[in-house]
Amino acid sequence: MPTIFIHEGYRFFFFSNEGYPLKPPHVHVRRDKSVAKFWLEPDVRLAESFKMTLREIRYLTHLIERNKELIKKAWNDHVRD
């Protein structure tokens, strides 16, 4: 479960072997007992969430959009290994 980065208590990560065939690029976010999953393509959008407020979802969507290239690079680098 590689961590990409941590920001204000939110951990951004992905699972090493999630699904077969491998699911499209996405990122999971966890803070305490709250979790969410966001697709990265074609646009950043919420896939699912648990115990996240709408305000958090909007904030995280914006943060992921700002860091989309970093997240995609981490995803691609890991998939290649």
NUBA-592067 format. One record per residue: residue number from 1; z, y, x of N, C-alpha, C in turn. Coordinates in steps of 0.1 Angstrom, whole numbers, plus 5000, padded with zeros to 4 digits. Atoms other than C-alpha are relative to their C-alpha. Layout:
BEGIN
<zakol pos="NUM" n_Z="Z" n_Y="Y" n_X="X" ca_Z="Z" ca_Y="Y" ca_X="X" c_Z="Z" c_Y="Y" c_X="X"/>
...
This chain:
BEGIN
<zakol pos="1" n_Z="5000" n_Y="4988" n_X="5008" ca_Z="5000" ca_Y="5000" ca_X="5000" c_Z="5000" c_Y="5012" c_X="5009"/>
<zakol pos="2" n_Z="5001" n_Y="4989" n_X="4991" ca_Z="4988" ca_Y="5027" ca_X="5024" c_Z="5003" c_Y="5014" c_X="4993"/>
<zakol pos="3" n_Z="4997" n_Y="4986" n_X="5005" ca_Z="5003" ca_Y="5062" ca_X="5018" c_Z="4990" c_Y="5009" c_X="5006"/>
<zakol pos="4" n_Z="5009" n_Y="4991" n_X="4995" ca_Z="4978" ca_Y="5089" ca_X="5021" c_Z="5007" c_Y="5013" c_X="5004"/>
<zakol pos="5" n_Z="4992" n_Y="4989" n_X="4996" ca_Z="5002" ca_Y="5118" ca_X="5020" c_Z="5011" c_Y="5001" c_X="4989"/>
<zakol pos="6" n_Z="4989" n_Y="4997" n_X="5009" ca_Z="5034" ca_Y="5130" ca_X="5003" c_Z="5001" c_Y="5015" c_X="4999"/>
<zakol pos="7" n_Z="4999" n_Y="4986" n_X="5002" ca_Z="5037" ca_Y="5164" ca_X="4987" c_Z="5010" c_Y="5002" c_X="4989"/>
<zakol pos="8" n_Z="4989" n_Y="4996" n_X="5010" ca_Z="5068" ca_Y="5178" ca_X="4969" c_Z="5005" c_Y="4988" c_X="4993"/>
<zakol pos="9" n_Z="4994" n_Y="5012" n_X="5005" ca_Z="5082" ca_Y="5143" ca_X="4964" c_Z="4990" c_Y="4991" c_X="4993"/>
<zakol pos="10" n_Z="5010" n_Y="5008" n_X="5006" ca_Z="5049" ca_Y="5129" ca_X="4950" c_Z="4993" c_Y="4992" c_X="5012"/>
<zakol pos="11" n_Z="5007" n_Y="5008" n_X="4990" ca_Z="5035" ca_Y="5100" ca_X="4971" c_Z="4987" c_Y="4996" c_X="4995"/>
<zakol pos="12" n_Z="5014" n_Y="5003" n_X="5003" ca_Z="4997" ca_Y="5095" ca_X="4970" c_Z="4996" c_Y="4988" c_X="5008"/>
<zakol pos="13" n_Z="5003" n_Y="5013" n_X="4994" ca_Z="4986" ca_Y="5060" ca_X="4978" c_Z="4990" c_Y="4992" c_X="4993"/>
<zakol pos="14" n_Z="5009" n_Y="5009" n_X="5007" ca_Z="4963" ca_Y="5032" ca_X="4970" c_Z="5004" c_Y="4986" c_X="5004"/>
<zakol pos="15" n_Z="4997" n_Y="5014" n_X="4997" ca_Z="4966" ca_Y="4994" ca_X="4970" c_Z="4989" c_Y="4994" c_X="5009"/>
<zakol pos="16" n_Z="5009" n_Y="5005" n_X="4991" ca_Z="4949" ca_Y="4975" ca_X="4998" c_Z="4989" c_Y="4991" c_X="4994"/>
<zakol pos="17" n_Z="5009" n_Y="5010" n_X="5006" ca_Z="4932" ca_Y="4948" ca_X="4977" c_Z="5000" c_Y="5000" c_X="4985"/>
<zakol pos="18" n_Z="4999" n_Y="4998" n_X="5014" ca_Z="4931" ca_Y="4961" ca_X="4942" c_Z="4987" c_Y="4996" c_X="4993"/>
<zakol pos="19" n_Z="5011" n_Y="5005" n_X="5008" ca_Z="4907" ca_Y="4940" ca_X="4921" c_Z="4989" c_Y="4994" c_X="5008"/>
<zakol pos="20" n_Z="5012" n_Y="5007" n_X="4994" ca_Z="4877" ca_Y="4918" ca_X="4928" c_Z="4990" c_Y="5000" c_X="4989"/>
<zakol pos="21" n_Z="5003" n_Y="4992" n_X="4988" ca_Z="4853" ca_Y="4933" ca_X="4930" c_Z="5009" c_Y="5012" c_X="5001"/>
<zakol pos="22" n_Z="4992" n_Y="4989" n_X="4998" ca_Z="4870" ca_Y="4962" ca_X="4945" c_Z="4997" c_Y="5011" c_X="4990"/>
<zakol pos="23" n_Z="5002" n_Y="4989" n_X="5010" ca_Z="4876" ca_Y="4990" ca_X="4920" c_Z="4995" c_Y="5012" c_X="5007"/>
<zakol pos="24" n_Z="5005" n_Y="4987" n_X="4994" ca_Z="4859" ca_Y="5024" ca_X="4925" c_Z="5012" c_Y="5008" c_X="5006"/>
<zakol pos="25" n_Z="4990" n_Y="4991" n_X="4994" ca_Z="4878" ca_Y="5050" ca_X="4946" c_Z="5009" c_Y="5006" c_X="4990"/>
<zakol pos="26" n_Z="4990" n_Y="4994" n_X="5008" ca_Z="4910" ca_Y="5061" ca_X="4930" c_Z="5013" c_Y="5001" c_X="5008"/>
<zakol pos="27" n_Z="4987" n_Y="4997" n_X="4993" ca_Z="4945" ca_Y="5072" ca_X="4939" c_Z="5012" c_Y="4998" c_X="4990"/>
<zakol pos="28" n_Z="4987" n_Y="5001" n_X="5008" ca_Z="4980" ca_Y="5063" ca_X="4926" c_Z="5009" c_Y="5010" c_X="5005"/>
<zakol pos="29" n_Z="4990" n_Y="4989" n_X="4997" ca_Z="5008" ca_Y="5089" ca_X="4925" c_Z="5013" c_Y="4995" c_X="4994"/>
<zakol pos="30" n_Z="4986" n_Y="5004" n_X="5004" ca_Z="5045" ca_Y="5081" ca_X="4923" c_Z="5010" c_Y="5010" c_X="5004"/>
<zakol pos="31" n_Z="4988" n_Y="4992" n_X="4997" ca_Z="5076" ca_Y="5102" ca_X="4920" c_Z="5011" c_Y="4994" c_X="4992"/>
<zakol pos="32" n_Z="4989" n_Y="5007" n_X="5007" ca_Z="5108" ca_Y="5085" ca_X="4912" c_Z="4995" c_Y="4989" c_X="4992"/>
<zakol pos="33" n_Z="5005" n_Y="5011" n_X="5009" ca_Z="5100" ca_Y="5063" ca_X="4882" c_Z="4987" c_Y="5003" c_X="4993"/>
<zakol pos="34" n_Z="5013" n_Y="4996" n_X="5006" ca_Z="5069" ca_Y="5082" ca_X="4872" c_Z="4988" c_Y="4996" c_X="5008"/>
<zakol pos="35" n_Z="5012" n_Y="5004" n_X="4993" ca_Z="5035" ca_Y="5069" ca_X="4881" c_Z="4987" c_Y="5004" c_X="4992"/>
<zakol pos="36" n_Z="5013" n_Y="4997" n_X="5006" ca_Z="4999" ca_Y="5078" ca_X="4875" c_Z="4989" c_Y="4995" c_X="5009"/>
<zakol pos="37" n_Z="5012" n_Y="5005" n_X="4993" ca_Z="4964" ca_Y="5066" ca_X="4885" c_Z="4989" c_Y="5010" c_X="4996"/>
<zakol pos="38" n_Z="5011" n_Y="4990" n_X="5003" ca_Z="4935" ca_Y="5090" ca_X="4889" c_Z="4987" c_Y="4994" c_X="5006"/>
<zakol pos="39" n_Z="5013" n_Y="5003" n_X="4995" ca_Z="4898" ca_Y="5081" ca_X="4893" c_Z="4995" c_Y="5012" c_X="5008"/>
<zakol pos="40" n_Z="5005" n_Y="4989" n_X="4992" ca_Z="4880" ca_Y="5102" ca_X="4920" c_Z="4986" c_Y="5003" c_X="4997"/>
<zakol pos="41" n_Z="5014" n_Y="4998" n_X="5003" ca_Z="4844" ca_Y="5098" ca_X="4908" c_Z="4997" c_Y="4998" c_X="4986"/>
<zakol pos="42" n_Z="5007" n_Y="4989" n_X="4994" ca_Z="4824" ca_Y="5114" ca_X="4894" c_Z="5008" c_Y="5012" c_X="5001"/>
<zakol pos="43" n_Z="4990" n_Y="4989" n_X="4999" ca_Z="4852" ca_Y="5139" ca_X="4888" c_Z="5014" c_Y="4994" c_X="5000"/>
<zakol pos="44" n_Z="4986" n_Y="5004" n_X="5000" ca_Z="4889" ca_Y="5136" ca_X="4892" c_Z="5005" c_Y="5000" c_X="4985"/>
<zakol pos="45" n_Z="4995" n_Y="5001" n_X="5014" ca_Z="4904" ca_Y="5123" ca_X="4859" c_Z="5010" c_Y="4989" c_X="5000"/>
<zakol pos="46" n_Z="4988" n_Y="5009" n_X="5002" ca_Z="4935" ca_Y="5105" ca_X="4848" c_Z="4995" c_Y="4987" c_X="4994"/>
<zakol pos="47" n_Z="5003" n_Y="5013" n_X="5005" ca_Z="4931" ca_Y="5068" ca_X="4843" c_Z="5012" c_Y="4995" c_X="4992"/>
<zakol pos="48" n_Z="4988" n_Y="5004" n_X="5008" ca_Z="4967" ca_Y="5061" ca_X="4832" c_Z="5012" c_Y="5006" c_X="5006"/>
<zakol pos="49" n_Z="4988" n_Y="4994" n_X="4995" ca_Z="5002" ca_Y="5074" ca_X="4835" c_Z="5012" c_Y="4994" c_X="4993"/>
<zakol pos="50" n_Z="4987" n_Y="5005" n_X="5006" ca_Z="5038" ca_Y="5064" ca_X="4828" c_Z="5011" c_Y="5010" c_X="5004"/>
<zakol pos="51" n_Z="4989" n_Y="4991" n_X="4998" ca_Z="5066" ca_Y="5089" ca_X="4824" c_Z="4996" c_Y="5013" c_X="5008"/>
<zakol pos="52" n_Z="5004" n_Y="4988" n_X="4994" ca_Z="5045" ca_Y="5118" ca_X="4837" c_Z="4998" c_Y="5010" c_X="4989"/>
<zakol pos="53" n_Z="5002" n_Y="4990" n_X="5010" ca_Z="5045" ca_Y="5151" ca_X="4818" c_Z="4986" c_Y="5005" c_X="5001"/>
<zakol pos="54" n_Z="5013" n_Y="4994" n_X="5000" ca_Z="5013" ca_Y="5169" ca_X="4808" c_Z="4999" c_Y="5010" c_X="5011"/>
<zakol pos="55" n_Z="5000" n_Y="4990" n_X="4989" ca_Z="5023" ca_Y="5196" ca_X="4832" c_Z="4998" c_Y="4994" c_X="5014"/>
<zakol pos="56" n_Z="5002" n_Y="5008" n_X="4987" ca_Z="5026" ca_Y="5171" ca_X="4861" c_Z="4986" c_Y="4995" c_X="5001"/>
<zakol pos="57" n_Z="5013" n_Y="5005" n_X="5000" ca_Z="4993" ca_Y="5156" ca_X="4852" c_Z="4990" c_Y="5011" c_X="5004"/>
<zakol pos="58" n_Z="5008" n_Y="4988" n_X="4997" ca_Z="4976" ca_Y="5190" ca_X="4853" c_Z="5001" c_Y="5004" c_X="5015"/>
<zakol pos="59" n_Z="4997" n_Y="4997" n_X="4986" ca_Z="4993" ca_Y="5198" ca_X="4886" c_Z="4994" c_Y="4990" c_X="5010"/>
<zakol pos="60" n_Z="5005" n_Y="5010" n_X="4991" ca_Z="4984" ca_Y="5165" ca_X="4902" c_Z="4985" c_Y="4999" c_X="5000"/>
<zakol pos="61" n_Z="5015" n_Y="4999" n_X="5001" ca_Z="4948" ca_Y="5167" ca_X="4890" c_Z="4995" c_Y="5011" c_X="5009"/>
<zakol pos="62" n_Z="5004" n_Y="4988" n_X="4992" ca_Z="4945" ca_Y="5201" ca_X="4907" c_Z="5002" c_Y="4996" c_X="5015"/>
<zakol pos="63" n_Z="4996" n_Y="5003" n_X="4986" ca_Z="4962" ca_Y="5188" ca_X="4939" c_Z="4990" c_Y="4989" c_X="5005"/>
<zakol pos="64" n_Z="5009" n_Y="5011" n_X="4996" ca_Z="4939" ca_Y="5157" ca_X="4940" c_Z="4986" c_Y="5006" c_X="5002"/>
<zakol pos="65" n_Z="5013" n_Y="4993" n_X="4998" ca_Z="4908" ca_Y="5179" ca_X="4935" c_Z="4999" c_Y="5007" c_X="5013"/>
<zakol pos="66" n_Z="4999" n_Y="4993" n_X="4987" ca_Z="4919" ca_Y="5200" ca_X="4965" c_Z="5000" c_Y="4991" c_X="5012"/>
<zakol pos="67" n_Z="4999" n_Y="5010" n_X="4989" ca_Z="4924" ca_Y="5169" ca_X="4986" c_Z="4991" c_Y="4988" c_X="4998"/>
<zakol pos="68" n_Z="5009" n_Y="5012" n_X="5003" ca_Z="4896" ca_Y="5147" ca_X="4973" c_Z="4994" c_Y="4995" c_X="5012"/>
<zakol pos="69" n_Z="5007" n_Y="5005" n_X="4988" ca_Z="4878" ca_Y="5145" ca_X="5006" c_Z="5009" c_Y="4992" c_X="5009"/>
<zakol pos="70" n_Z="4990" n_Y="5007" n_X="4993" ca_Z="4909" ca_Y="5135" ca_X="5024" c_Z="5003" c_Y="4987" c_X="4995"/>
<zakol pos="71" n_Z="4997" n_Y="5013" n_X="5007" ca_Z="4917" ca_Y="5108" ca_X="4999" c_Z="4989" c_Y="4991" c_X="5001"/>
<zakol pos="72" n_Z="5011" n_Y="5008" n_X="4999" ca_Z="4882" ca_Y="5095" ca_X="4999" c_Z="4998" c_Y="4995" c_X="5014"/>
<zakol pos="73" n_Z="5001" n_Y="5004" n_X="4986" ca_Z="4882" ca_Y="5094" ca_X="5037" c_Z="5010" c_Y="4989" c_X="5003"/>
<zakol pos="74" n_Z="4990" n_Y="5010" n_X="4998" ca_Z="4914" ca_Y="5074" ca_X="5037" c_Z="4996" c_Y="4987" c_X="4993"/>
<zakol pos="75" n_Z="5005" n_Y="5012" n_X="5007" ca_Z="4900" ca_Y="5050" ca_X="5011" c_Z="4989" c_Y="4993" c_X="5008"/>
<zakol pos="76" n_Z="5012" n_Y="5006" n_X="4994" ca_Z="4867" ca_Y="5045" ca_X="5029" c_Z="5004" c_Y="4994" c_X="5014"/>
<zakol pos="77" n_Z="4996" n_Y="5005" n_X="4987" ca_Z="4884" ca_Y="5041" ca_X="5063" c_Z="5007" c_Y="4987" c_X="4999"/>
<zakol pos="78" n_Z="4992" n_Y="5013" n_X="5003" ca_Z="4907" ca_Y="5014" ca_X="5049" c_Z="4991" c_Y="4989" c_X="4996"/>
<zakol pos="79" n_Z="5009" n_Y="5010" n_X="5005" ca_Z="4880" ca_Y="4996" ca_X="5031" c_Z="4991" c_Y="4994" c_X="5011"/>
<zakol pos="80" n_Z="5008" n_Y="5004" n_X="4989" ca_Z="4859" ca_Y="4994" ca_X="5063" c_Z="5007" c_Y="4991" c_X="5009"/>
<zakol pos="81" n_Z="4992" n_Y="5008" n_X="4990" ca_Z="4888" ca_Y="4978" ca_X="5083" c_Z="5000" c_Y="4986" c_X="4996"/>
